[in-house]
Amino acid sequence: MDPFSSRECMLAGGTLVIAAAVLGAHVAAQTAIPDFAPGGAGWTVGPAQADYIAVPGSPSPTTADPAHPHVPNIVIAQGKQPTFRVADLSNPNLKPWAKDLMKKDNDEVLAGKIPFSARASCTAFGVPNYNLSGGGNIYFVQTAKQIVMIFDADQQVRRIYLNVPHSANVKPSWYGESVGYFEGDTLVVDTIGLNDKTYIDNYRTPHTEKLHVIERWKLIDEGKNIEVAMTIEDPDTYNQPWQAIRRFRREQGTMAEEVCAENNHHLFDYGIPEAKTPDF
């Protein structure tokens, strides 16, 4: 064989090896699974950050009525009177039936009624409202087959089953059926089968059983924060699908233990479910 031809073959072979190594490293980097529970950390938000972050170019999530701005409990220290949320019903993306229900609710709140809150009432948040849970931390438990999310303020649990399709016939439930997979450094979660007993947000926006939510969870700011980008679709409630963002900060510490229903009647009655007769 011509020595130059042999040299060219060696160079070509070396180039292929280098290219394969670079490609392998690139693929490995692309498929690295993030650790959403580094050192046992949880994820939390401040009490004043209890609304979705709007996405430019997308229809807006429900926001506060400008005539009745929401004042959170945190401002008590500033000498201000906290208020309950009153929804802005001028949102053009809401169907008329949803606006009608929300107007009735708004009117009752303005008349002095305490509005429904899943957190205060010890009932399930549902999806995507789980991502607005406040007053506690969300912890992730990761395995090869599923991810379990636990909100420690009242121990509400979500299960995300990995790398499997949705069931053929999903029976509606409080948290529906969530299946997911990793796309590079992002956890993609697809949720269907949600009953209509929960709300979309803290403004008590209703939905139907056609609700479909896609979430994209990703660590940001070198792992100091986590962000979830959501796409919400319900053709019977909204004129168009819409998007929103929610961010959490890392909170190092052990999971707290709290029983939601205990001692929650001291000031207000939030309609906590109770047994009519004792079971002992």
Secondary structure, DSSP 8 states (H G I E B T S, - for coil): --HHHHHHHHHHHHHHHHHHHHHHHHHHHHT----SSGGG-EEE--TT--S-EE-TTS-----B-TTS----GGGGGGT-------B-TT-TTB-HHHHHHHHHHHHHHHTT-----HHHHT----TTGGGG--SS-EEEEE-SSEEEEEETTTTEEEEEEES----SS---BSS-EEEEEEETTEEEEEEE-B-SSS-SSTT-----TT-EEEEEEEEEGGGTEEEEEEEEE-TTTBSS-EEEEEEEEEE-S------TTTT--SS--------SS---
